[in-house]
Amino acid sequence: MLTLRRGRVTAVVERHEGLARLEVDGTPCIAYPRQTGPVALGDEVLVNVQARELELGSGGFDVLYANLTRGLELAPEDGAHVMKLPYTPLQFAALHAEEGRELPHRLAGMPVVCCSLHSQVVPVCAGIGEDVRIAYVQLEGGALPVSLSDSLRVLRERGLVGTTVAVGACVDGDVQCVSLASALLWAHAEQFDVAVCAIGPGIAGTGSSFGHGGLAAAEAANVTHALEGAPVLTVRASSADARERHRGASHHTQAALELCLGDVAVAWPQGWDSPDWLDSCDEIDVSGWEAACRDLPLSHMGRGADDDPLFFAAAFAAGLLARRRLTQ
């Protein structure tokens, strides 16, 4: 059941394209104006409070569900008829890249970096480099709205990401696609050099081997392989995680590799010991990764580059390996 509460906007903290950070009756709240309409101080709103009340990983904020003051009877996007979140209380029509266009059927060797966490995206893109056209492709398994990510805003500003694509139930990308296959083929057709696939901020997890959003990396690798692209799996690794299952190389990466049906390249940073089960990886010289990531937002579970260097170095290695694939 939805847990909704009526309230009033008491502060507008900041605005970005596609995202507003608010306070509703003094409690932090986020809003997605492209779905629920513009929001202003004093508006009467309905907010979804369930994740915060359950103390889940929602970031400690509520989510605006409906703006009763200025968000009713909003017109759909012009020409849109394919629904996002169909048959749910939040369904809305959006233009999709597949409409009215036949995409190519093969990726012709395009590298695709497959991430299991959103926090890997920044070091991956830094490893690929500024002079490469990168399309970011968001998959289900974490937050669905692309516009929630502050990291992507920085990457766009720095020229490290050229466009964002929201796949399936994900929303609010520069481009929307029904399927991952279409998203990758669209990126290839638009002459992007590399695609970086990841889930949004946060991750759905149960603590079990296969019940987590990180398996989106395996889906991305399998689709890439089937379309004759070059999949590169980003290893989730940590030297600081308190949970044994995520120390060294995470069990999330092991589970993803078990589900990969074809050849996939796996990068590992030189200087750290790889686990026995990661027996066929490319060891990558990542010296200088800290300088390459300087002034970029590196954060994972509240830890930065100095707290958990292995996490970011492993992701940077995947970006370097994808860049190497461009010249092969």
Residue pairs with C-beta under 8 A, 6 or more apart in sequence:
2 48
2 50
2 65
2 89
3 48
3 49
3 50
3 53
4 46
4 47
4 48
4 49
4 65
5 46
5 47
5 49
5 62
6 44
6 45
6 46
6 68
7 24
7 25
7 27
7 44
7 45
7 46
7 47
8 24
8 25
8 42
8 43
8 44
8 45
9 22
9 23
9 24
9 29
9 39
9 40
9 41
9 42
9 43
9 45
10 23
10 24
10 25
10 26
10 41
11 22
11 23
11 26
11 41
12 20
12 21
12 22
12 39
12 40
12 41
13 21
13 22
13 23
13 28
14 20
14 21
15 21
16 147
16 150
16 153
17 147
18 32
18 33
18 34
18 145
18 146
18 147
18 172
19 30
19 31
19 32
19 33
19 145
19 147
19 148
20 30
20 31
20 32
20 33
20 39
21 28
21 29
21 30
21 61
22 28
22 29
22 30
22 31
22 39
22 64
23 29
24 45
24 47
24 62
24 64
27 49
27 52
27 61
27 62
28 60
28 61
28 62
29 45
29 47
29 61
29 62
29 63
29 64
30 61
30 62
30 63
30 64
30 148
31 39
31 63
31 64
31 67
32 64
32 145
32 147
32 171
32 172
33 39
34 147
34 172
35 90
35 92
35 171
35 172
36 64
36 65
36 66
36 67
36 71
37 67
37 70
37 71
37 74
38 67
38 70
38 71
39 45
39 64
39 67
39 70
39 71
40 69
40 70
42 69
43 67
43 68
43 69
43 70
44 67
44 68
44 69
45 64
45 65
45 66
45 67
45 68
45 69
45 71
46 64
46 65
46 66
46 68
47 62
47 63
47 64
47 65
48 62
48 63
48 64
48 65
49 62
51 57
51 58
51 63
52 58
52 60
52 61
52 62
57 202
57 203
58 202
59 202
66 72
76 92
76 93
77 93
77 94
77 95
79 95
80 93
80 94
80 95
81 93
82 93
82 94
82 95
82 96
82 99
82 176
82 178
83 91
83 92
83 93
83 94
84 91
84 92
84 93
84 94
84 169
84 171
84 176
85 91
85 92
85 169
85 171
94 171
94 176
95 176
96 176
96 177
96 178
97 103
97 165
97 175
97 176
97 177
97 182
97 183
97 186
98 177
98 178
98 182
98 186
103 182
103 185
103 186
103 189
104 185
104 188
104 189
105 185
105 227
106 227
106 228
107 184
107 185
107 188
107 224
107 227
107 228
107 229
107 230
108 188
108 228
108 229
109 228
109 229
109 230
109 325
110 184
110 187
110 188
110 192
110 193
110 194
110 195
110 229
110 230
111 193
111 194
111 195
111 229
111 230
111 231
111 232
111 322
111 323
111 325
111 326
112 184
112 194
112 195
112 196
112 197
112 220
112 221
112 224
112 229
112 230
112 231
112 232
112 322
113 124
113 128
113 194
113 195
113 196
113 197
113 232
113 234
113 318
113 319
113 322
114 197
114 216
114 217
114 218
114 220
114 221
114 224
114 231
114 232
114 233
114 234
114 256
114 264
115 121
115 124
115 196
115 197
115 198
115 199
115 217
115 234
115 315
115 318
116 198
116 199
116 203
116 213
116 214
116 215
116 216
116 217
116 234
116 236
116 250
116 252
116 253
116 256
117 142
117 198
117 199
117 203
117 214
117 236
117 300
118 142
118 143
118 149
118 151
118 198
118 199
118 200
118 201
118 202
118 203
119 151
119 201
119 298
119 299
119 300
119 301
119 311
120 198
120 234
120 236
120 311
120 315
120 318
121 136
121 151
121 152
121 155
121 196
121 198
121 315
122 151
122 154
122 155
122 293
122 296
122 297
122 298
122 315
123 289
123 293
123 296
123 298
123 312
123 313
123 315
123 316
123 319
124 196
124 234
124 315
124 316
124 318
124 319
124 322
125 134
125 136
125 155
125 160
125 161
125 196
125 319
126 160
126 289
126 292
126 293
126 296
126 316
126 319
127 286
127 289
127 292
127 315
127 316
127 317
127 318
127 319
127 320
127 321
127 322
127 323
128 134
128 160
128 194
128 196
128 319
128 320
128 322
128 323
129 319
129 323
130 158
130 159
130 160
132 193
132 194
132 323
132 326
133 162
133 191
133 192
133 193
133 194
134 160
134 161
134 162
134 192
134 193
134 194
134 195
134 196
135 161
135 162
135 163
135 164
135 165
135 187
135 190
135 192
135 194
135 195
135 196
136 146
136 152
136 155
136 161
136 163
136 164
136 165
136 195
136 196
136 198
137 164
137 165
137 167
137 180
137 183
137 184
137 187
137 195
137 196
137 197
137 198
137 220
138 146
138 164
138 165
138 166
138 167
138 170
138 173
138 197
138 198
138 199
138 200
139 167
139 168
139 170
139 180
139 197
139 198
139 199
139 216
139 219
139 220
140 167
140 168
140 169
140 170
140 199
140 213
140 216
141 199
141 200
141 203
141 204
141 212
141 213
141 214
141 215
141 216
142 199
142 200
142 201
142 202
142 203
142 204
142 213
143 149
143 199
143 200
143 201
143 202
144 166
144 169
144 170
144 171
144 200
145 170
145 171
145 172
145 200
146 152
146 164
146 166
146 170
146 171
146 172
146 173
146 200
147 172
148 200
148 201
149 200
149 201
150 297
151 201
151 297
152 161
152 164
154 296
154 297
155 161
155 296
156 164
158 296
161 196
162 192
163 173
163 174
163 175
163 187
163 190
163 192
164 173
164 174
164 175
165 173
165 174
165 175
165 176
165 177
165 183
165 186
165 187
166 172
166 173
166 175
166 176
166 177
167 177
167 178
167 179
167 180
167 183
168 177
168 178
168 179
168 180
170 200
175 183
175 186
177 183
177 186
180 197
180 219
180 220
180 223
181 223
181 226
181 227
183 195
184 195
184 197
184 223
184 224
184 227
184 229
185 227
187 195
188 195
188 229
193 326
194 322
194 323
194 326
197 216
197 217
197 220
198 216
199 213
199 214
199 216
203 212
203 213
203 214
204 212
204 213
205 211
205 212
205 213
205 214
206 212
209 251
209 255
210 255
210 259
212 252
212 255
214 236
214 250
214 252
214 253
214 255
214 256
215 252
215 255
215 256
215 259
217 233
217 234
217 253
217 256
218 255
218 256
218 257
218 258
218 259
218 260
220 231
221 231
221 233
221 256
221 260
221 262
221 264
222 231
222 259
222 260
222 261
222 262
224 230
224 231
225 231
225 260
225 261
225 262
225 263
225 264
226 262
230 265
230 322
230 325
231 260
231 262
231 263
231 264
231 265
232 264
232 265
232 266
232 267
232 318
232 321
232 322
232 325
233 253
233 256
233 257
233 260
233 264
233 265
233 266
233 267
233 318
234 267
234 314
234 315
234 318
235 249
235 250
235 253
235 266
235 267
235 268
235 278
235 281
235 314
235 315
235 317
235 318
236 246
236 249
236 250
236 252
236 253
236 311
236 314
237 248
237 249
237 250
237 253
237 272
237 310
237 311
237 314
238 246
238 247
238 248
238 250
238 300
238 308
238 310
238 311
239 247
239 248
239 272
239 308
239 309
239 310
239 311
240 303
240 307
240 308
240 310
240 311
241 247
241 250
241 301
241 308
245 251
246 252
248 273
248 275
249 274
249 275
249 277
249 278
253 278
254 277
257 264
257 266
257 278
265 282
265 321
265 325
266 278
266 280
266 281
266 282
267 281
267 282
267 284
267 314
267 317
267 318
267 320
267 321
268 274
268 278
268 281
268 282
268 283
268 284
268 314
268 317
269 283
269 284
269 286
269 289
269 310
269 313
269 314
269 316
269 317
270 283
270 284
270 285
270 286
271 286
272 310
272 313
272 314
274 281
274 283
282 321
284 317
284 320
284 321
286 313
286 316
286 317
286 320
289 312
289 313
289 316
290 305
290 309
292 316
293 305
293 312
293 316
298 304
298 305
298 312
300 308
300 311
300 312
301 308
303 311
305 312
